[in-house]
Amino acid sequence: MVFAGTPEVAVPSLRLLLDSPRHEIVGVISRPDAVSGRGRKVVRSPVAELADQHDIEVLTPRRLGDPGVLDRLRDWRPDVGAVVAYGGLVPAGLLDLPAHGWINLHFSVLPAWRGAAPVQAAIAAGDEVTGASTFRLEEGLDTGPVFGVITETLRPDDTSGAVLERLSVSGAQLLEQTIDGVAAGRLTPVAQSTAGVSHAPKVTVEEARVRWELPAHIIDRQIRAHTPAPGAWTTFADQRVKVGPVVVVDTDSDPTAPADLSIATLAITKRDVFVGTSSTPVRLGWVQPPGKKQMPAADWARGARLTDGAELA
């Protein structure tokens, strides 16, 4: 088997397959090493690091269509390809190379939220249920026939990071079960429905900017959807400030919350920082100023010497 994956969310799948006596990973494909952190060091992807620890050969092409990739895959002679958050398309010329094709683990209940950011899209849309699907790769983006599905209820305080952490574990089990079923001839994929198709493209940094003019419940969803990546943010004093999940305030039951607060305007108490929206205020969670660590919003307000009436943008 060949495994293609890149970020931390793909690690549980690779680890489960490595630990299974029924499977042999002959090679791993991951995205190229990248510059990261304040020191601007070149680092391996989490999947490549795990493969290195097990002395498994890793290919890191910029594109799977790069010269030499096809030849190396032929040398490996994989019976199946497993894909989890690889971050690139498998070109048509490679789709039929493994005997059983490529099986992709995708973090949505297909055909909902095809694309790079399914969990972020589900939270932002206010979905009540999410999940993961295994399907056979074909030339279309996440359009292939489905082998198996798991579902999970989204919690009111879920961030995309928390959901992906859970799905990465349960999804790894689904992927292994799918591979076993395909190898034994027990599973036949079913074509995706043409109804209920939705798309979840990669979230840009600009799209993660908090729009305080929206209703509070929409702001809550969007911040949770973009936590931790790419990171929800706003500006204060012309500086970009990251913000964590907020709490939608019930002004009838919370006597400390301001009943009437203008959009993007701050109200500050000893323990809390409130921000006005187009509906009810929200209570800020954590704040991360430029070059500093995350801190409770009240600590940020004290350090910045903020007073009522200050504004975010």
C-alpha positions as CSV (number, residue, x, y, z in Angstrom):
1,M,0.0,0.0,0.0
2,V,1.1,3.6,-0.7
3,F,-0.1,6.3,1.7
4,A,-0.6,10.0,0.6
5,G,-1.1,12.6,3.3
6,T,0.4,15.7,4.8
7,P,-1.0,17.4,8.0
8,E,-1.5,16.2,11.6
9,V,-5.1,15.2,10.8
10,A,-3.7,12.4,8.5
11,V,-1.3,11.0,11.1
12,P,-3.8,8.7,13.0
13,S,-4.7,7.0,9.7
14,L,-1.0,6.4,8.8
15,R,-0.2,5.2,12.4
16,L,-3.1,2.8,12.5
17,L,-2.1,1.3,9.2
18,L,1.5,1.0,10.3
19,D,0.5,-0.7,13.4
20,S,-1.8,-3.2,11.6
21,P,-0.2,-6.6,10.9
22,R,-2.5,-6.9,7.9
23,H,-1.0,-4.0,6.0
24,E,2.4,-3.0,4.6
25,I,3.2,0.6,3.7
26,V,5.7,0.4,0.8
27,G,6.0,4.2,0.4
28,V,4.5,7.5,1.5
29,I,3.8,10.6,-0.5
30,S,3.5,14.0,1.2
31,R,3.7,17.7,0.4
32,P,7.2,19.3,0.2
33,D,9.0,20.4,3.3
34,A,7.9,24.0,4.2
35,V,9.3,27.0,6.0
36,S,7.6,27.5,9.3
37,G,7.8,29.3,12.6
38,R,9.5,32.5,13.7
39,G,12.9,30.9,13.0
40,R,11.8,30.2,9.4
41,K,13.1,26.7,9.6
42,V,12.4,24.1,6.9
43,V,10.3,21.4,8.5
44,R,8.9,18.1,7.4
45,S,5.1,17.5,7.3
46,P,3.7,15.5,10.2
47,V,3.0,12.5,7.9
48,A,6.6,12.6,6.5
49,E,8.0,12.7,10.0
50,L,6.1,9.6,11.1
51,A,7.2,7.8,7.9
52,D,10.8,8.8,8.6
53,Q,10.5,7.3,12.1
54,H,9.6,4.0,10.5
55,D,12.3,4.1,7.8
56,I,9.7,4.3,5.0
57,E,10.6,6.1,1.8
58,V,8.9,9.4,1.4
59,L,8.3,11.2,-1.9
60,T,7.6,15.0,-1.6
61,P,6.9,16.2,-5.2
62,R,5.5,19.6,-5.9
63,R,3.0,17.8,-8.1
64,L,2.2,14.1,-8.4
65,G,2.6,14.5,-12.1
66,D,6.2,15.4,-11.7
67,P,8.7,13.3,-13.6
68,G,9.8,10.3,-11.7
69,V,6.8,9.9,-9.5
70,L,5.0,7.5,-11.8
71,D,8.2,5.4,-12.2
72,R,8.7,5.2,-8.4
73,L,5.1,4.2,-7.9
74,R,5.5,1.4,-10.4
75,D,8.5,0.2,-8.5
76,W,6.5,0.1,-5.3
77,R,3.7,-1.9,-7.0
78,P,1.0,-0.9,-4.4
79,D,-2.2,-2.9,-4.3
80,V,-4.1,0.2,-3.0
81,G,-3.5,3.8,-2.4
82,A,-4.8,5.5,0.8
83,V,-5.3,9.3,0.7
84,V,-5.9,11.5,3.7
85,A,-5.6,15.3,3.4
86,Y,-2.8,15.1,1.0
87,G,-3.3,18.6,-0.3
88,G,-3.0,17.9,-4.1
89,L,-4.8,16.1,-6.9
90,V,-3.9,12.6,-8.0
91,P,-3.6,12.9,-11.8
92,A,-5.5,10.7,-14.1
93,G,-2.4,8.8,-15.1
94,L,-1.9,7.5,-11.6
95,L,-5.5,6.7,-10.7
96,D,-5.4,3.1,-12.1
97,L,-1.9,2.3,-11.0
98,P,-2.8,0.5,-7.7
99,A,-4.8,-2.7,-8.3
100,H,-7.6,-1.5,-6.1
101,G,-7.3,2.2,-7.0
102,W,-7.0,5.0,-4.5
103,I,-9.3,5.2,-1.4
104,N,-9.7,8.7,0.0
105,L,-10.8,9.6,3.6
106,H,-12.8,12.8,3.4
107,F,-14.1,14.7,6.5
108,S,-17.7,15.2,5.5
109,V,-20.8,13.2,4.7
110,L,-20.5,13.2,0.9
111,P,-21.9,14.7,-1.3
112,A,-22.0,17.6,1.2
113,W,-18.9,19.8,1.4
114,R,-16.7,18.6,-1.3
115,G,-13.3,20.4,-1.2
116,A,-10.4,21.4,1.0
117,A,-12.3,22.7,4.1
118,P,-15.3,20.6,4.8
119,V,-15.3,20.8,8.6
120,Q,-14.9,24.6,8.5
121,A,-17.8,24.9,6.1
122,A,-20.0,22.7,8.1
123,I,-19.5,24.7,11.3
124,A,-19.9,28.0,9.5
125,A,-23.1,26.9,8.0
126,G,-24.5,25.8,11.3
127,D,-24.8,22.1,10.4
128,E,-25.9,19.8,13.2
129,V,-24.2,16.7,11.9
130,T,-20.9,16.1,10.2
131,G,-18.8,13.0,9.6
132,A,-16.3,11.3,7.3
133,S,-16.6,9.3,4.1
134,T,-14.3,6.9,2.3
135,F,-14.6,7.0,-1.5
136,R,-12.8,5.9,-4.6
137,L,-10.8,8.7,-6.2
138,E,-11.7,9.7,-9.8
139,E,-10.9,12.7,-11.8
140,G,-13.6,14.9,-10.3
141,L,-13.0,16.7,-7.0
142,D,-14.4,14.4,-4.3
143,T,-17.0,13.0,-6.7
144,G,-16.1,9.3,-6.6
145,P,-18.4,6.5,-5.4
146,V,-18.6,6.1,-1.6
147,F,-17.5,3.0,0.3
148,G,-18.5,4.0,3.9
149,V,-19.7,6.8,6.1
150,I,-19.6,7.7,9.8
151,T,-21.5,10.6,11.3
152,E,-21.0,12.7,14.4
153,T,-23.1,15.4,16.1
154,L,-21.6,18.9,16.1
155,R,-21.4,20.4,19.6
156,P,-22.4,24.0,20.2
157,D,-18.8,25.0,21.2
158,D,-17.0,22.9,18.6
159,T,-14.1,24.5,16.7
160,S,-12.8,23.0,13.4
161,G,-9.7,21.9,15.2
162,A,-11.6,19.9,17.8
163,V,-13.9,18.3,15.2
164,L,-11.0,17.3,13.0
165,E,-9.1,15.8,16.0
166,R,-12.1,13.6,16.7
167,L,-12.7,12.7,13.1
168,S,-9.1,11.9,12.4
169,V,-9.3,9.1,14.9
170,S,-12.7,7.7,14.0
171,G,-12.0,8.3,10.3
172,A,-8.8,6.3,10.5
173,Q,-10.8,3.3,11.7
174,L,-13.2,3.8,8.8
175,L,-10.3,3.9,6.4
176,E,-8.8,0.7,7.6
177,Q,-12.2,-1.1,7.6
178,T,-12.7,0.2,4.0
179,I,-9.3,-1.1,2.8
180,D,-9.9,-4.4,4.5
181,G,-13.4,-4.7,2.9
182,V,-12.1,-3.8,-0.6
183,A,-9.2,-6.3,-0.3
184,A,-11.6,-9.0,0.7
185,G,-14.1,-8.2,-2.1
186,R,-16.8,-7.3,0.4
187,L,-17.3,-3.7,-0.5
188,T,-18.7,-2.1,-3.6
189,P,-18.8,1.7,-3.8
190,V,-22.1,3.5,-4.3
191,A,-22.3,6.5,-6.6
192,Q,-22.9,9.8,-4.8
193,S,-26.3,11.4,-4.9
194,T,-26.7,14.3,-7.2
195,A,-28.8,16.0,-4.6
196,G,-27.3,17.8,-1.6
197,V,-24.0,18.7,-3.3
198,S,-22.1,21.5,-1.6
199,H,-18.6,22.8,-1.9
200,A,-16.0,23.9,0.7
201,P,-13.0,25.5,-0.9
202,K,-9.9,26.4,1.1
203,V,-10.5,29.2,3.5
204,T,-8.4,32.3,2.7
205,V,-6.9,34.6,5.4
206,E,-9.2,37.4,4.3
207,E,-12.3,35.2,4.6
208,A,-11.3,34.5,8.3
209,R,-11.6,38.2,9.1
210,V,-14.4,38.7,11.7
211,R,-17.3,40.8,10.3
212,W,-18.8,42.4,13.4
213,E,-21.7,43.8,11.4
214,L,-23.1,40.3,11.1
215,P,-25.5,38.8,13.7
216,A,-23.9,37.3,16.8
217,H,-24.7,33.7,16.1
218,I,-23.1,33.9,12.6
219,I,-20.0,35.5,14.1
220,D,-19.8,32.7,16.7
221,R,-19.9,30.0,13.9
222,Q,-17.4,31.7,11.7
223,I,-14.8,32.2,14.5
224,R,-15.2,28.6,15.6
225,A,-15.0,27.4,12.0
226,H,-11.7,29.3,11.5
227,T,-10.1,28.1,14.8
228,P,-7.3,27.2,14.8
229,A,-6.7,27.5,11.0
230,P,-6.4,29.9,9.3
231,G,-7.3,31.8,12.5
232,A,-10.1,34.3,13.0
233,W,-8.9,37.9,13.2
234,T,-9.9,41.5,13.5
235,T,-7.9,44.7,13.7
236,F,-7.3,47.1,16.6
237,A,-5.2,50.3,16.3
238,D,-4.3,49.2,12.8
239,Q,-2.9,45.9,14.0
240,R,-4.2,42.5,13.1
241,V,-5.3,40.7,16.3
242,K,-6.4,37.0,16.4
243,V,-9.4,36.1,18.4
244,G,-10.7,32.8,19.7
245,P,-14.2,31.5,20.1
246,V,-16.8,33.9,21.6
247,V,-20.0,33.5,23.7
248,V,-23.2,34.9,22.4
249,V,-24.7,36.9,25.2
250,D,-28.2,36.7,26.5
251,T,-28.7,40.2,27.8
252,D,-31.8,39.2,29.7
253,S,-30.0,36.7,31.9
254,D,-26.6,38.3,32.1
255,P,-26.7,41.5,34.1
256,T,-23.0,42.3,33.4
257,A,-23.6,42.4,29.6
258,P,-24.5,45.7,27.9
259,A,-28.0,45.7,26.5
260,D,-27.2,48.1,23.7
261,L,-23.8,48.1,22.1
262,S,-22.8,49.5,18.7
263,I,-21.3,47.3,16.1
264,A,-17.6,46.5,16.7
265,T,-17.6,48.7,19.9
266,L,-16.1,47.3,23.1
267,A,-17.6,47.3,26.6
268,I,-15.1,46.3,29.3
269,T,-15.6,45.0,32.8
270,K,-13.1,43.6,35.2
271,R,-13.6,40.1,33.9
272,D,-15.1,40.4,30.4
273,V,-14.8,42.2,27.1
274,F,-17.9,42.5,25.1
275,V,-18.2,43.4,21.4
276,G,-21.2,44.8,19.7
277,T,-22.7,43.0,16.6
278,S,-25.8,43.6,14.5
279,S,-27.8,41.6,17.1
280,T,-26.7,40.9,20.7
281,P,-23.2,41.4,22.0
282,V,-20.6,38.6,22.1
283,R,-18.1,38.0,24.9
284,L,-14.6,37.6,23.7
285,G,-12.7,34.5,24.6
286,W,-9.0,34.7,24.0
287,V,-7.0,37.4,22.1
288,Q,-3.6,37.1,20.5
289,P,-1.9,40.4,19.7
290,P,0.9,40.5,17.1
291,G,4.0,38.7,18.3
292,K,2.5,37.6,21.6
293,K,0.8,34.5,23.0
294,Q,-2.9,33.9,23.4
295,M,-4.3,35.6,26.5
296,P,-7.8,36.0,28.0
297,A,-9.6,39.0,26.5
298,A,-9.7,40.8,29.9
299,D,-5.9,40.5,30.3
300,W,-5.5,41.9,26.8
301,A,-7.8,44.8,27.6
302,R,-5.9,45.6,30.8
303,G,-2.5,45.4,29.1
304,A,-3.7,47.7,26.3
305,R,-5.4,50.0,28.8
306,L,-8.7,49.8,26.9
307,T,-11.8,51.6,28.0
308,D,-15.4,51.4,27.0
309,G,-16.1,52.7,23.5
310,A,-12.9,51.4,21.9
311,E,-13.5,49.9,18.5
312,L,-12.5,46.9,16.5
313,A,-12.4,46.8,12.7
